Amino acid sequence: MDWFNGTDGWTLWVIVGLALVTVVSRSFFLISSKPWQLPHWAQRGLQYAPIAALSAVVVPEIVMSQGQLIGTWLDARLFAAAAGVAIYYAKRNVLLTILGGMAVYLPLHLALGW
């Protein structure tokens, strides 16, 4: 059996079992015959999920470099993030926020090497 490539039986059973658990858990709400609704506290919590996920991805990219906190204020990401926040609160426009942040970041990063 060359297609196993040295994979033992337990590993294959675990993969099949995890696939079954995933399919059943994801289709559980579709299989149910009666309608259901999330509790109010869960619905309210889901309103904050996108901003929490975005913060969890973006903030470490701004304040860390190669797994360590940045040790200097001479980092273009800090100034670009500050400019982006200021532009967003002034204009409430996401496109202007991105453009303004990049307009600050690129000269600092390319010209000054920050």
Backbone as CSV, one residue per row, in Angstrom:
resi,resn,N_x,N_y,N_z,CA_x,CA_y,CA_z,C_x,C_y,C_z
1,MET,0.835,-1.186,0.000,0.000,0.000,0.000,0.875,1.243,0.000
2,ASP,1.278,1.658,-1.166,2.138,2.821,-1.291,1.417,4.131,-0.992
3,TRP,0.100,4.159,-1.116,-0.610,5.421,-0.919,-0.661,5.833,0.545
4,PHE,-0.342,4.911,1.449,-0.294,5.290,2.864,0.926,6.134,3.179
5,ASN,2.007,5.935,2.451,3.262,6.663,2.691,3.718,6.547,4.140
6,GLY,3.551,5.386,4.721,4.029,5.179,6.077,3.080,5.669,7.160
7,THR,1.870,6.119,6.809,0.910,6.587,7.805,0.265,5.385,8.479
8,ASP,0.256,5.375,9.805,-0.325,4.240,10.514,-1.851,4.336,10.559
9,GLY,-2.477,3.260,10.957,-3.936,3.178,10.973,-4.593,4.150,11.938
10,TRP,-3.963,4.374,13.098,-4.535,5.298,14.081,-4.640,6.708,13.517
11,THR,-3.654,7.125,12.796,-3.683,8.469,12.210,-4.831,8.593,11.225
12,LEU,-5.021,7.561,10.399,-6.127,7.593,9.440,-7.480,7.612,10.145
13,TRP,-7.617,6.809,11.206,-8.880,6.804,11.957,-9.145,8.155,12.628
14,VAL,-8.105,8.781,13.127,-8.265,10.097,13.743,-8.718,11.116,12.705
15,ILE,-8.133,11.061,11.519,-8.540,11.986,10.453,-9.994,11.760,10.078
16,VAL,-10.403,10.514,9.915,-11.795,10.199,9.572,-12.726,10.642,10.700
17,GLY,-12.323,10.379,11.948,-13.153,10.780,13.087,-13.309,12.284,13.186
18,LEU,-12.230,13.034,13.001,-12.312,14.492,13.056,-13.168,15.035,11.908
19,ALA,-13.068,14.407,10.744,-13.900,14.835,9.614,-15.371,14.611,9.932
20,LEU,-15.710,13.479,10.525,-17.104,13.204,10.886,-17.620,14.173,11.946
21,VAL,-16.811,14.425,12.957,-17.214,15.377,13.997,-17.441,16.758,13.391
22,THR,-16.581,17.172,12.476,-16.726,18.477,11.832,-18.004,18.549,11.020
23,VAL,-18.280,17.526,10.228,-19.487,17.525,9.391,-20.737,17.525,10.258
24,VAL,-20.768,16.683,11.280,-21.958,16.612,12.136,-22.161,17.915,12.896
25,SER,-21.096,18.475,13.461,-21.267,19.702,14.248,-21.653,20.885,13.374
26,ARG,-21.155,20.943,12.158,-21.501,22.064,11.281,-22.892,21.923,10.679
27,SER,-23.365,20.696,10.519,-24.679,20.508,9.917,-25.770,20.298,10.961
28,PHE,-25.423,20.327,12.231,-26.399,20.097,13.301,-27.584,21.050,13.210
29,PHE,-27.332,22.310,12.953,-28.406,23.294,12.915,-29.221,23.189,11.638
30,LEU,-28.648,22.617,10.596,-29.392,22.429,9.358,-30.261,21.183,9.420
31,ILE,-29.828,20.186,10.183,-30.575,18.936,10.293,-31.787,19.098,11.202
32,SER,-31.718,19.956,12.172,-32.792,20.144,13.142,-34.088,20.549,12.442
33,SER,-35.198,19.944,12.878,-36.486,20.212,12.232,-37.190,21.438,12.813
34,LYS,-36.838,21.836,14.006,-37.505,22.999,14.585,-36.601,24.225,14.535
35,PRO,-37.186,25.390,14.353,-36.376,26.606,14.280,-35.759,26.923,15.647
36,TRP,-34.619,27.554,15.607,-33.939,27.915,16.843,-33.403,29.316,16.696
37,GLN,-33.149,29.933,17.830,-32.624,31.289,17.838,-31.567,31.389,18.925
38,LEU,-30.518,32.128,18.634,-29.478,32.333,19.630,-30.031,33.137,20.805
39,PRO,-29.530,32.876,22.006,-29.928,33.722,23.138,-29.476,35.161,22.903
40,HIS,-30.156,36.085,23.570,-29.869,37.502,23.378,-28.415,37.831,23.709
41,TRP,-27.872,37.240,24.767,-26.491,37.530,25.151,-25.518,37.073,24.071
42,ALA,-25.827,35.963,23.384,-24.939,35.484,22.316,-25.032,36.383,21.083
43,GLN,-26.237,36.825,20.764,-26.403,37.744,19.636,-25.655,39.047,19.890
44,ARG,-25.757,39.531,21.106,-25.063,40.775,21.442,-23.539,40.597,21.389
45,GLY,-23.052,39.459,21.862,-21.622,39.180,21.817,-21.101,39.067,20.398
46,LEU,-21.893,38.529,19.493,-21.462,38.385,18.106,-21.322,39.731,17.397
47,GLN,-21.944,40.770,17.930,-21.779,42.096,17.338,-20.340,42.588,17.500
48,TYR,-19.660,42.138,18.545,-18.301,42.598,18.819,-17.235,41.660,18.256
49,ALA,-17.627,40.523,17.722,-16.656,39.550,17.226,-15.793,40.090,16.090
50,PRO,-16.332,40.794,15.088,-15.457,41.264,14.004,-14.386,42.242,14.482
51,ILE,-14.726,43.174,15.337,-13.730,44.136,15.798,-12.705,43.461,16.701
52,ALA,-13.129,42.473,17.471,-12.177,41.743,18.317,-11.207,40.937,17.459
53,ALA,-11.710,40.294,16.425,-10.834,39.519,15.543,-9.873,40.432,14.791
54,LEU,-10.369,41.560,14.320,-9.517,42.509,13.608,-8.431,43.047,14.530
55,SER,-8.786,43.363,15.749,-7.796,43.851,16.713,-6.747,42.797,17.017
56,ALA,-7.175,41.550,17.120,-6.237,40.473,17.421,-5.232,40.263,16.292
57,VAL,-5.592,40.626,15.080,-4.680,40.465,13.949,-3.848,41.717,13.723
58,VAL,-4.454,42.901,13.808,-3.789,44.140,13.422,-2.853,44.655,14.517
59,VAL,-3.276,44.663,15.744,-2.478,45.262,16.821,-1.091,44.612,16.952
60,PRO,-0.982,43.276,16.953,0.370,42.707,17.017,1.247,43.095,15.820
61,GLU,0.649,43.289,14.655,1.435,43.701,13.497,1.969,45.122,13.646
62,ILE,1.294,45.937,14.426,1.724,47.324,14.616,2.797,47.427,15.695
63,VAL,2.631,46.712,16.787,3.518,46.909,17.944,4.618,45.861,18.087
64,MET,4.645,44.860,17.195,5.659,43.818,17.315,6.432,43.649,16.007
65,SER,7.670,43.217,16.148,8.500,42.901,14.997,9.258,41.615,15.300
66,GLN,9.058,40.586,14.512,9.683,39.278,14.678,9.474,38.713,16.076
67,GLY,8.259,38.819,16.572,7.901,38.237,17.854,8.302,39.033,19.077
68,GLN,8.875,40.209,18.892,9.295,41.044,20.019,8.628,42.411,19.908
69,LEU,8.319,43.011,21.056,7.801,44.369,21.027,8.855,45.292,20.434
70,ILE,8.407,46.257,19.651,9.374,47.177,19.059,9.992,48.021,20.169
71,GLY,11.269,48.308,20.025,11.981,48.988,21.095,12.238,50.463,20.832
72,THR,11.697,50.996,19.745,11.953,52.388,19.417,10.670,53.040,18.895
73,TRP,10.612,54.355,19.059,9.481,55.106,18.509,9.681,55.395,17.027
74,LEU,10.869,55.139,16.513,11.159,55.405,15.109,10.719,54.222,14.252
75,ASP,9.439,53.961,14.272,8.852,52.888,13.481,7.679,53.471,12.708
76,ALA,7.717,53.320,11.412,6.701,53.929,10.548,5.304,53.399,10.839
77,ARG,5.200,52.165,11.317,3.877,51.585,11.588,3.144,52.334,12.689
78,LEU,3.874,52.793,13.696,3.233,53.528,14.793,2.637,54.842,14.303
79,PHE,3.417,55.579,13.504,2.928,56.857,13.000,1.792,56.665,11.991
80,ALA,1.881,55.633,11.177,0.819,55.353,10.215,-0.471,54.946,10.931
81,ALA,-0.350,54.151,11.979,-1.532,53.748,12.741,-2.160,54.958,13.430
82,ALA,-1.341,55.819,13.997,-1.864,57.026,14.644,-2.557,57.932,13.628
83,ALA,-1.959,58.077,12.441,-2.581,58.893,11.397,-3.895,58.265,10.946
84,GLY,-3.910,56.942,10.805,-5.138,56.258,10.410,-6.255,56.434,11.418
85,VAL,-5.924,56.321,12.683,-6.937,56.521,13.737,-7.463,57.954,13.699
86,ALA,-6.562,58.924,13.568,-6.986,60.329,13.529,-7.877,60.604,12.319
87,ILE,-7.496,60.070,11.173,-8.301,60.287,9.965,-9.657,59.617,10.101
88,TYR,-9.685,58.421,10.653,-10.974,57.738,10.797,-11.916,58.516,11.714
89,TYR,-11.405,58.985,12.831,-12.273,59.727,13.752,-12.683,61.081,13.190
90,ALA,-11.870,61.642,12.315,-12.232,62.927,11.717,-13.237,62.766,10.588
91,LYS,-13.045,61.751,9.741,-13.858,61.616,8.531,-14.819,60.438,8.528
92,ARG,-14.589,59.427,9.367,-15.411,58.205,9.405,-15.484,57.540,8.035
93,ASN,-14.344,57.476,7.358,-14.277,56.889,6.035,-13.115,55.900,6.023
94,VAL,-13.426,54.628,5.770,-12.409,53.591,5.828,-11.390,53.750,4.703
95,LEU,-11.841,54.097,3.513,-10.909,54.271,2.398,-9.916,55.397,2.678
96,LEU,-10.407,56.521,3.192,-9.490,57.610,3.546,-8.538,57.202,4.663
97,THR,-9.007,56.377,5.569,-8.155,55.884,6.650,-6.993,55.080,6.083
98,ILE,-7.295,54.180,5.169,-6.250,53.351,4.564,-5.284,54.208,3.755
99,LEU,-5.826,55.082,2.934,-4.978,55.937,2.105,-4.114,56.869,2.954
100,GLY,-4.695,57.453,3.981,-3.936,58.347,4.859,-2.850,57.616,5.625
101,GLY,-3.176,56.437,6.136,-2.177,55.646,6.846,-1.021,55.253,5.938
102,MET,-1.338,54.869,4.715,-0.276,54.502,3.762,0.517,55.728,3.320
103,ALA,-0.151,56.874,3.231,0.561,58.105,2.857,1.581,58.496,3.921
104,VAL,1.333,58.136,5.167,2.302,58.393,6.230,3.349,57.284,6.280
105,TYR,2.910,56.051,6.110,3.805,54.906,6.243,4.871,54.859,5.156
106,LEU,4.459,54.971,3.906,5.402,54.781,2.798,6.588,55.743,2.816
107,PRO,6.392,57.054,2.958,7.581,57.922,2.998,8.503,57.625,4.181
108,LEU,7.920,57.362,5.337,8.751,57.061,6.506,9.520,55.766,6.316
109,HIS,8.871,54.775,5.753,9.509,53.466,5.595,10.511,53.474,4.447
110,LEU,10.133,54.043,3.317,11.013,53.995,2.147,12.129,55.042,2.191
111,ALA,11.772,56.262,2.553,12.773,57.330,2.526,13.668,57.318,3.756
112,LEU,13.082,57.130,4.922,13.868,57.180,6.155,14.313,55.805,6.656
113,GLY,13.730,54.756,6.081,14.125,53.407,6.482,13.599,52.973,7.836
114,TRP,12.578,53.606,8.301,12.000,53.246,9.612,11.287,51.928,9.510
